[in-house]
Each structure stands twice: as C-alpha cells, then as structure tokens.
Amino acid sequence: MFEEINLALVIVGLALAFILAIYAVARRYKKVGPNQVMIISGRKYRIKTPDGRAEEVGFRIRRGGGAFILPLVEKVDLLGDDQIRKDEARDATWQPVQCHLFALQVLLRPW
C-alpha cells in the first residue's frame, strides 16, 4: 500500500516539477513588436562585420520576434518607434526645421 502511495507522490512531484520548469522558461522569453527593438546586454556576443571579421560586442539586438533572456545575467531594454524617429528639429535660433532622423540604422550596425 505504501509503495502505491510513494509511486503516486513521485508521479505528482515530477508532473509539478515539469510544470514549474515550463513556467520558468516561459517567463524568461521576452517578445517585442514589429516596430520595436530589443537590446539585450550583459554577455559577450560574436558578430560578423561587413568585411568578414568576427568581432565581440557586449550586446545583441532583436528587431521584432523574441528571445530567451538568461536570468541574473542579461538585461533587456526596449526602444519603441516613437523613441527612434523624429520628424522635426530646431536650429540654433529655435526655429522648427523639417527633417527625418532615424537612429535605428546606427543601433543595428555597431561597426
């Protein structure tokens, strides 16, 4: 009788551990919208420069989609479309000047 109870407790414990593991992984997966940029920092990443060299940087960038974030190691910052676009600037006399600035190009190409 005790063997059956022990077996049932082991099965329930394993099922609970499996559910908690799935929950922990799901909480660490971060998604970003199509008009946002997610900057993940905290570890070293290798990127390939346009001239073919491999370079090590301290961040990675995701535009749209999602990524798994390591807890206690990586940090996530989000840039929305409203933070990276500007359609009006001011000159030295504070008069509005029409322009179109787009900082996302600079962020996606660190080299």
N, C-alpha and C positions, 0 to 999 in steps of 0.2 A: 504494500500500500504506500509506504513512504517513497519507494522507488518511482511510482507513478506520479506522486506529487512533486518530487525532485525534478523529474523529466519535464513536467508541465511548467514548473518555475524556470527551468533553463530555457525552454522554448519561448516563454513570455519575456524573459530577460533579453534574449537575443533579438526578438522582434522589437522590443523597446529600444535597444542599442542601435539597431538598424534605422529605425525611425528618427532617432536623435542625430545620427550621423548624416542622414539625408537633410534634415532641418539645418544643421550647422553648415553644410556645403551650400545649401540654397540661400542662406543669409549672407554668405560671403561673395556671391555672384552679383555684380552690380551691372545694371543696364543703363544705356544712355540713348537718348533720342537721336533721330537723323540730323537734327540741326544743332547738336551739341558735341562738345569734345570732352573726353575724359582723360585727364593727365594723371598717370599712376606713377608715384615716385617712392623711393625707399630702397630699391635694389639696383644692381648694375645690369644693364641690358646691352646686348650687341646689336648694332645696326649696320647696314651696308650703305656706304656713301656712294654718290653717283659715279665716282671714279673707281669703284670696286673694292675699296679698302673696308676692313671691318673696324668699327670704332665702338668704344664702350661709353655709354651715357648713363646717367642716373635716373632716367625716366622712360616711360613708354606712353604712347598716345593711341587712344581708340576714338575713332570718329564713327558714331552710330554703333549699334550692336552692344556687346557686353564683354566682361572679363571677370575672371576669378581673382579676388584680392586676398593675399595672404594676411591673416590677422597678425597684429603687432609688428609687422614688417613693412607693409606697404600703406601708403596714404593716397586718397583719391581727391582730386579737385576737378570741378566741372566748370566748363566755360559754355555759356549759352550763346545763341546767335546775337542777342542784344548786347553782349559784352565784347564781341569781337568785330562788330560792324559799326561804322559811324558815317553818317552822310553829311554832316555839317561841322565845320571847324571855325575857329576865329583867328583873324590875323593879329598883328601887333597892336592895332587900334581897336580891337574887339569888335570888328565888323564881321558878320557872318560870311563865310566863304563856302560855296558848294564844292564838295569833294566826295570821294568814295574811298574810304580806308578799309582794308580788310586784313586783319592781323593773323588770321588763321594760316595763311601761307607761311608766315615766319615760324609759327609754332610747329607746323608739320615737317619742316625741313630745318633741323637744328645745325646742319653743317654749312 
